[in-house]
Amino acid sequence: MLRAVSKDRIKLKEHSFVRCAVIILVAALISMSTVFGRPSPFAASFAAAMSGVDCISAFVGSVAGFILGGNYSDGVTVTSSLLSVIAIRMIVSRRKSALSDVISAITAAGSVFAANFLTSATVSDLMNCIILSVMAGLGATVALRLVKLFSKRELIHATLRSDPFSLICVIAGCAISAGVLSHYNIGIFSIGIIFAATASLLTAMKYGTGAGAVCAAAAALGASVASGENAFLAAALAPAAAAAGIFTGGKKMNAASAYVLTATLCIALFTMDNAKLAVAADVFASAAVFMLVPARFTQLHTDAVRLTAKENSIRRLFAKRLKFAEGAIGEVRRTVDIAADKLDGETGRDISWVYDTACDSICRRCRYNMQCWGKEYTDSIKQFSKLTLAIKSGDTPTPEMFSSPLSERCPKKQQLCDKLTKLYDSYASAQSERRRVARMRSVLTAQLSATEQILSQLSSEIENSGDIDPGYNETAANVLSKLGCEDAQAVSVETGEQGRMSVEAYSDTGFFPSKQEICEALTLAFRRQFDLPVISRVGGGCKLSVFSKTTYTLDVEVCQISKDDGTACGDYYESFIDKSGIAYVVLSDGMGSGGRARVDSSFACGMLIRLLQAGIGVEAAIKIINTSLLCKSSDESFATLEICAVDLYSGKTELYKAGSANTYIKCGERCVKLGCKGLPVGVKEEPVYERRSFTIGSRDMIVITSDGAELNDKWLYREMDKQTDLKEFSKEVANTAKFYAGDGKSDDISVIAMRLCK
């Protein structure tokens, strides 16, 4: 049974109430703040960055903020405009594309403009309206990027070289956050200034002097603009952050002391009064907060950033090299085709060459030349064409085959017969060689095309793969080493969308501990749940693939019945799950039945699975299988292929059918039968197959059958609706097909039943 367990959403489900509460609280804090004496435009920005239920939470929080802040009357129009933002966002957020982000930002800006334009009475009000709408649009852009960085756990990895736009958004996010928080005080302490000082101190400690100064200037500017006072704040905090970065020495106490001393001196330069004393108190408070931050969040990150940039550079270089190699292979393939077309065009011959050449050679000096090839040209051509076709049919030409009047006057009939026979043998041999070369060329170009496709896929996969953290790689290598797999040196850990993590390791000896031990050890090391590993062996090497738990499980059961009892079934089935959480189920039916068909089906299916496990795409793998079957034997050798690929995170399904039988799909209340117009692999030089894409959900079923299983659609759909035990269901369907086929079954029977479950 093939089984993949649910994705790592346990934490999300257990704390979904906490998540909603946090979003409501943040939205309330934003909406209680003001800009230019009007409700904050960043409430719309925050709502435009949410999706699904989070949009509703943001709206509830904003309304609560307007009520608690006492500016609900001013926020009525803003609240109404938020509804349009949430409606648009809930529609476009499903696609998660750049276009959806642009639409969300424009909607936020437009809603704020409309809400404030209705209450504008003067030119200055109109100018403020425009400024607020621009702030809402830019704030939405910043919030959308920060949400993506946070979901991918890349918030602290943004650098000027790797992703300058993300770095700008992080800095802008600090400024906006400081501005919002500056509206709140605890006694004499300003939350906004404490946030700005703490954030700049953390940045200086972790990333160095320059990063700390920039963060301090941005956050201080945001706090000053929002509060309308403390214009000197940036001039005090930026030098303090720079000093903290210089004197840190990797110790928190050094950084905090340098920061407080420098900030206090800078504040003293602006004539001390009660307001500046309050700012100094905020700086001391921020130093205390900084000292309470766990050490792992303040460790110097410079070396890791440099190493990550180096790894990314190497990865891009390798991807470009593969892309270049792909182009070179493509040029070779095109050159072979062009040269073949040119040479075939120059040396092309048809069967008329045989008698034309024979007559030119024998009849050139004959005294009847003008008579035969002048006055009676048409009759002579028909005569020699008839003789040549007789040779093609296997007859031996004789002088008696010549008809009158050519037979009566031609003195060289025997010579012509011998010459025609000799030339036809030469022509037939040349044509046979041309066909052999053409077949070899078609196989070569097909292999080159498949290689080109493989290189393209590998290049895209490397270039667009998830982030690689050197610390994660080292952790995974240490885990495997402690488990006894000391030669697993090539270890890679990638983090992708929504925090998904995949671990890949290679071993020359092929030794790995038990799957359960690996899963438990990695779960403890990374504090997230993983599915059981997949171990693939190719040649002498071994690959370990582990990935975060998936949303769904795929239960698979198969029942196979041979045509003749006691003989091997000609159908072959295999399945596995790759490192991306995609489950592959493959069924192949060889030509005929029994052992001969088993050879072709097991060859096609087994080889396809090995290629997929090696990371080769489905379409390129099908091309390789096709050419391999063409060259495998001088006898006809072909097999059907049906490949079902199910993404266990999303339920998206790809179905590839090459000459296969019917497939039955139950999706919700809808039942669909998919036939096939493609051809088995190994029939033509280029494979002919169909590809279908659809999405299934929990409790939906897919039933794959071979040619021997002829089923009544309505009966099968009723059985699928019963949701019986999957193993019993596959047996019942196979036995029913056997019963209606009778004792003299025309073919082997295979039934694969799959069900997707949460």
N, C-alpha and C positions, 0 to 999 in steps of 0.2 A: 504494500500500500504506500502510495506517495502522500506525504503529509507535510504541510508547512504551517507553522503556528502563527498566531496573530501578531501584528506589528506592535512596536513598543509604544502603545498608547495608554498603558495602565496608569502612568503618572498623570497623563492628561485627563483621563476619566475620573480618577480618584479626586483630583483637585479642580474639577471643572467649575465648581461653585466658587472656589478661591479665585480662579481666573476671572470669572465674571465680576466678582467683587472688586478685584484689582482694577479692572477696566472701568467700572463704574466710578471708583474712587478717583482715578486719574482724570477721567472726563469731568467730574465734579470740580476738582481742583482747577482745571483749565478754565471752565466756564465761570467760575467765581472771580477770575481775574479780569482785568479790563485793559484796553489799549486806546489811548486818546479819549478816555472817559466812556468808551462804548464796550459792549460785550466782546470778549476776546475772539478774534477770528480763528484762533488755533483750535477751538472746539470743533469747527467744521473740518480742519486739517486732520485732527485726530480721528474723527468719524470716517473720513475718506480713506484712512489707512487700514481700517478694520475690515473684516469679512464675516459673512454668515451671522451666527448668533452674537458675535462680538459687536456687530453694528448696533444691534438692539441694546446691548449693555452700554455702549458709548452714548446712545441717545438718552437712555434712562439717567445716566450719570450727568449728562449735560443739563437736562431739565431739573434734576435735583440741585445742581450747582446754581442755576439761575434763581431757584426758589430760596436756597439757603443764603445766597449772596445778596438777597434783597433787591436784585435788579431784574426780576422776572418781567416786569412791565416793559423794560427796554429789550428783554430777550425774547419776547413773544414772536417777533418777526424772524429772529435768528433761529428759534426753535422750529418754526414752520419751514424755514429753508433747510434745516438739518434733515427733515423728512425726505426732501428731494435728494440730498447727498446720500442718505442711507439707501433709498430705493435704487438709485443708479449703482451704488457700490455693491449691493447684494446681487445685482445682475452681472456686472462686469468682473467681479472678483473671482469668479469661477475659472476664468481663462488664465489668469496670472501672467499676462503678457505686458509688453511695454505700452501697447495701445490702451489696455485697460487702466494702467497707471496714469497715462496722460488724460484719459477721460475723467478719472477720479479727481485729479488735480484741477482740471478745468471746471468740473462741477462744484468743487469746494470754493474756488474763486468766484464763480458766478453766483452761487447762493449767498455768499457774504456781501457781494456787491448789491444784489437785489434787496437783501434785508436792510442794508444801511441806506440805500438810495431812496427808499420809501420815506425815511425820516430826515432826509437832507433838506435844509432850508436855505443855506448860503453856499457861496462858492467854496469856502473853507471846508464846509461839511462834505461837499462833493469831492474835494481833493482827498479828505480823510477817507471817504468811501472807496476811492480808487486804491489808495495805499493799503487799506485793510484787505481788499480783495486780492491784491498782489501778495500780501503777507500770507493770506490763507492758501493761495495756490502754491507758493514756495514752501510753506509749512507742510502741506500735504505731500509734496515731492520728497521732502526730508523724512517725514514720518513713514512713507511707503518704503524708502530705502532702509531706514533703521529697522523696520519690522522684518524685512527680508534678511538683513544681516543678523538680527537676533534669532530668527528661526533657523538659520544655518549655522549659528554659533560662530559667526565671523566678525562680531562687533569689535573685538580687540585686535583683529588681524588686518584692518584696513590701513594701508600705507600710501604714501605719496606716489611711490613707483608702481605698486601693484594695482591700486584702485583709487585714483585721486578723487573721483566723484564721491565715492563712499566716505573717504576721509573728510571731504568738505561737509557732507551731510552729518557726520558725527560731530564735527565742530559746531555746525549750525544747530544741531539738536541740543548741545550743551548750552548754547546761548539762549535758545527758546525756553529750555527747562529752567535756567537761572532767572529768566524774565518772569515766568509764571510763578515760581516759588518766592520771588521777591515781594509778592503781595501778602505774604504770610509771615507773621512774627510770633515769637514766644518770648514775652517780656521785652527785653532790649535787644534780643537776638533776631537777626533777619535770616530766615531760612534760605532765601535766594543767595545771599552773600556767603553763607556757610557752604552751600552747595558749590558755588563757583570756586571758592578757595579749596575745598576738599578735592573737587574734580581736577583742578590744575595741579595740586600737590601729588595726587595719584599718577597723573600723566607724566609729570616730571620724574617721579621715582621709577616708573615703568619704562618710559620711552626716551627720557633724556631732556636736556635743557630746552631745545627748540620746540619740541612738542608741548612741553609744559607751559612755555611762555605764550604760544599761540592759543592753547586752550584757556589759559587764564584771561587773556585779552578778550577772547570771544565771549566767555561766560560773564566776565565783569561788564562788558558792554551791554549784554542782554539785561543784566540786573539793573544797570544804571538807567537805561532807556525806559524800562518798564516802571521803575519807581519814580523817575523824574528827578532824582537827586544822586549824590555821590558820584559826580562826573569824574572825580579823580581815581575811581576804583581800579580802572584798567592800569593806570600808571603805577599803582601800588602792588597789584597782584602779579602782573607780568614779570617785573624784575625779581619778585620773591620766588616765583616758580622757576625762573632761570637759575637763581642762586641755589635752590633746592636740588636741581638737576646736577649742578656742578659739585656740590659738597656732599652728595648723598653717600657715595662710597658703598652703596648696597645696603645701608643701614637706615631704618626708618627714623630713628631718633635724630641722626645727622640731618636728614632731609627736612624734618619738621622744625628743628631748631633754626636752620638757615632760612627757612620760609618765614617763620614768625619774626625773626630778627630783622630781615630785610623789609618785610611788609610794614612792620612797625616804624622803622626808620623812614620809609617812603611816606607813610601817613603823616608823620611828624613834620615833614617838609611843607605840608599844606595847612599850617596853623591849627593847632589842636583845639577842638571844641567838643561839645557833647555828641554831635553826630559822628565825628571822627573817632571819638573814644568808643562809640558803639560799634563802629566798623572794626576797630582794633580788637574789641571783645569777640566779634564774629571770627576774626582770624585765629585767635587763641582757641575758640570752640572748634573750628575746623581742624586745627592740629590735633585736638583731643579725639575727634571723630576719626581722623586718619590713623591714629595710633591703634584704634580698635579694629581696623580693617584687617582680616586674616592675611598672613604673610604671602600666601600663594597668589593673591591678587596684586601684590606690589613688587613681585620679583621682576628684575630687569629683563625686558623682552627684546632687547636689541639684537642679541645673537640669534634668537629664534626667528626674528623677522628676516635677518640676513640669510639664514639657512633656508627658510621657506622660499624667499625670493630666488635663491640659487636653485633649489629644487624645481620651482616653477619654470625658471629659465631653461633648465636642462629638459624638462618635460615638453616645453614648447619647441625647443630645438629638435628633439627626437620626433615630435609630431610633424614638424616641417620636413624633416628628412624622409619620413614615411610618405608624406604628401608628394615630395619630389620623386621618390622611387615609383609611386603610383603613376605620376605623369610619364616617367621613362618607360614603364611597362605599357602604358597606353600608346605611346609613340611606336614602340616595337610592334604592337598588335596592328595598328593602322598601317605601318610600313609594309608588313607582311601582306595585308589585304590589297594595298595599292600595287605592290610588285606582282602579286599573283594575278590580279586583273589585267595588268599590262602584258605579262608574259603569256597568259592564256589567250589573250586577244591576238597576239602575234603568231602563236603556234596553233591556233584553233583549226581543226580539220574535221570534215564530215566524210561520210562513206563514198562520196563522189570522187574524193582524192584517189581512191584505189583504181577505178577504171580510167580516170583522166591520166594518171601517171603511166598505167600499163599501155594505153593507146599511144601516148606521146613517145614512149620508148620503142614499141614494136612497129607501129604504123608509120613512123616518120619517113622511112625510105621506101615504103611500099608504093608500087606504081598505081594502086587503086586508092591512094590517100585522098585525092581530090573528089573521087566518086563517093567514097564512104563518108568523108567529113565535110563535104561540100553540099552536093545535091541531096544526099540521103542522111544528113546530119541527125535529124530527129529520130529516124529509125535506128541509126547506129547507137545513139545514146540510150534509147530504150533497151536495145539488145544487151549492151554491156552492163547496164544497171540491173537487168534481170539476172545476168550471170553472177554479178557480185552479190545480189540478195540470195541467190541459191547457195553461194559459198557461206554466207552468214547463217543460213538455215542448217548447215552441216553437210551439204551435198558437195561432191567433187566435180568441178566443171570438165566437160568433155567436148570435143569438136561437134558431136552430134547435137549439142544443145543450141548451136547456131542455126538460125532460121534463114530462109531464102529472103532476098537474093544474096545476102552477105555470105552465107554458107557456101554458095557455088563459086564465088570469085576469090574469097580470102585464102591465100596460100599459107598463112601463119596462124591457123586456128589453135594448134597445140601450144605454140609458143605463148599466145595470148592467155590460154587457160592456165599455163604454168605461172606466168607473170602475175595474173590476177590472184591466184592462190597465195603466192609468196608475199605480194603487197598487202593482201588482206590480213595475213598472219602478222605482218609488221604493224598494220593499222590497229588490229585488235589488241596486240601487246601494248602499243602506245596508249590506247584508250584505257586499258586496264591499269597501267601505271599512273595515268592522269587521275583516274578515279581514286586510286590508293593515295596519291599525294594530296588530292583534294580532301579526302577523308582525314588524313593526318593533319592537314592544314586547319580544317574545321575544329579538330580536337585541340590543336595547339592554340588557336585563337580563343577557343572557349576557356581553356586553362589560363591563358593570359588575361582574359576578361575577368575570370574569377579571382585571379591573383590581384589584379588592379582593384577590384571591389574590396578584397580583404584588406589591402593596404589603406584604402580610403576609409574603411570602417575603423581600423585600428588607429589611424591618425585622428579621426574625429573623437574616438573614445578617449584617447590620451589627452587631447587638447581640451575636451569638455568634461573631463572627469572631475570628481569632487576634490575638495582641498585635502592636501596631505600634510599632517602635522608631524614633525620629526619626533616630538615627545610621545605621540600615540604609537608611532612605529617602534620606538624603543620599548615602550610598555608591552606591546604585543609580542615583540621578540623575547623579552624577559619572561613573559608568561609561558610561551612555548618551550623556552629553554628549561624552566623549572619543571615542566611536565615531562622532560626527557627528550624532547626533539631539539637537540643541540645544533643540528646542521641546517635548520630552517633560518638561513641568513636573509634571504630575499623576502622580507615581510613588509607589507604596505597596508596602511589603514586610511580609508577615504571617508570623508563626511560629505553627504550630499543634501538633497532637499529635505526640509522638515526634520533635520537632525539625523537622518538615516546614516548608519555607519556600516561599512563593509570591511572585512579583514581578509587579506589574500596572502598566502605564504606558499613557498615552494621548497621542496626537499629532494635532494639527490638520492638519499637512501630509501625514501618512501615510507619512513616511519613517522607515524603520528599516534598520540595516545587516543583513548576512546573519545567518541564524539561528545558524550555527556560531560566528561572531564574538561574538554576544551570549552564547551559552552558555559559551564559553571565558572571556570577560571576567568574567562573574558568578561562575564557578567559582573564579577566582583571587581575586576580591574578597571572597567570603564563605567561601572554603575549604570548600566542599561541592559535590557534584555536582548538576547540573541536567539536566533533559531538554531537548531542542530546543524553542525557543519556539513558541507558536501566535500567529499574527498574524491578527486579524479586522478586516474593513473593513465599516463600516455607514455609508451616506451619505458625507459628506466626512471623517468621523473614522476613526481607526485605533486598535486596542487591542492591546497586547502582553501576553501571559500566559506566564510562565515558572514552573515548579514543580520541586521536588526530584524526583530520579529515583525512579521507581516500582518496586514489587516485581516486577511482571510487564510483559511486552510483549504487545500484542494484534496478531497478524498477521491481516490481512483481505484476501481476494481475492473478486472478483465476476465473474460471467459472465452476460451478457444476450444473448438471442436474440429478434429481432423476429418477430412473427406472419407478416408478409410480408417476404421478403428485399428489402433496399433501402429499407425504410421505417424511420422512427424507432421506437424501442422505447417503449412506453407506460409502462414502469416507470422510476422515477428513484431513484438511490442517492446518498447523501452521508454523510460522516463527519468527525468532528473530536474533539479532546481539550480539555476545559476546564481552567481554572486549578487545579481541585481534583484533577486526575489521573483524571478520569472520561472514558472513551472512549464516544462516542455513534456508533452506526451506525443509519442511518435508511433504510428502503425504503418507497416509495409506489407504488401501482398505480392509475392513473387509470381512469375509466370507459371501457370499450371497449378499443381498441388504436390504435396509430399516433400521428399527430400530435395528434389531439384529446385522447387520453388522456395524451399527453406534457405537454400544457399544464397539466392538472389535477395530475398527479403532481409535475411540477417546481415548480409553484406551492406545493403543500402541503409538499413536502420541503424546498425551498429556503427558504421562509419560516420553517419550523420551525427549521431550522439557524440562521438569523439570530437568531431569538428566543432560542434556547439560548445562542448565543455572546454575546448581550447580557446574560446572567445571569438570564433568566426561567426559572422552573421548568417541567418537562415538562407537568404537568397544566394550568397556566395557558396555556401555549403551544398545547396541543391545543384549548382553548376558543376562543382567538383564531383559529386556523386554521379551525375549524368554522364560526364566524360569518362569516369572510371568504369561505369557499366558498359559503355561503348567499346572500351579497349580491353575489358576483362576476359572476353572469350570470343572465339570465332563464331560460335553459335549465338543465336539471339539470346540476349540477356537483358531483361528489364523488370522493373518492379514498380508498383504504385507507392506513393508516399502521402501520408496525411500527417501534418504537423500542427499541433494545437499548443500555442504559447499563451499562458495566462499570467498577467501581472498580479501577483498576490497582494500588492499594496492598493491597487485601484480597481481591479476586476477587468481591466481592458484585455481583450482577447484578440489574437491574430491567428487565423486559420489558413493554412496552406494546403491545397489539394492538387496533387499531380496524379490524375487517373484514378483517384480513390472512389470508394462507394459513398452512399448517402451518409450525411451527418445530421443528427436531430438535436435541436436546441430548445430548451424550455427556459424562457426568461420572463419571470413574473407569471402572468396569465397567458402570455403569448407563446405559441409553439411554431417552430420554423424547421423546414427540411431543406438542407443545402445539398444539391447535386454537384456534379463536376463536369466541366467541359475540357479540362486539361488532359494531357497524355501521361502515361507512366514515364518515369525517368529511364534513360537508356534507349529510347526510341528514335529521337532526333538529336542532331548536333546541339541545338539550343533547347533547353528544357521548356516545356509548355505546361504552366500550372496556373491555378487561380489563387488569389489572396483575398480573404474576407476579414473585415475588422468590425468588432462590436464590443459592447461592455455588458458583463453579467454581474449579478449581485448575490447576496447571501441566499442559499437554498436553490439557486438556479442550477440546471443540469445540462450536460452535453453528452450525447451518446454517439460514439464513432463505431461504424460497422465496416466489415469487409464485404467483398462481392458475394460471398456465399450466404449472407444474411439478408433475405428478402422479407420485409416486415410490413404489416398493415399499419399505416400511419396513425389512424384513429385509436387502434388498440394500444399502440406504443405510448401515445400521449396520455391515455387514461392511466396506464401503468406508471408513467412518470409523475402524474398528479398525486398518486398514492403516497409518494415519498417513503417507500419501503426501504429496507436494508439494502445498501448498494450492492453488496456481494450477491445476495439472493436475487436482486433485480437483474444483474448481468447474466446470471445462470438461467433465469426464467426466459429472458429474451433470446439467448442463444439456443436453448432447448426448444423454444417455440419455433424459431427459424429452422432448426433441424427437423422438427416434426412436419412442417409444411413442405419442406424440400423432399421428404420421403427418404427411403433407404438408399437410393442411388443419388446421394447429394452431388451436385455438380461442382462444388468447390468447398474449400475449408471455410469455417465460420469463425469470426472473431467479433466480440462485442466489448467495447470499452465504455464504462459508465463513469462519469465524473460529476462531482457535486461540489460547489463552492460554499463554504460555511464561514461564519464569523468566528 
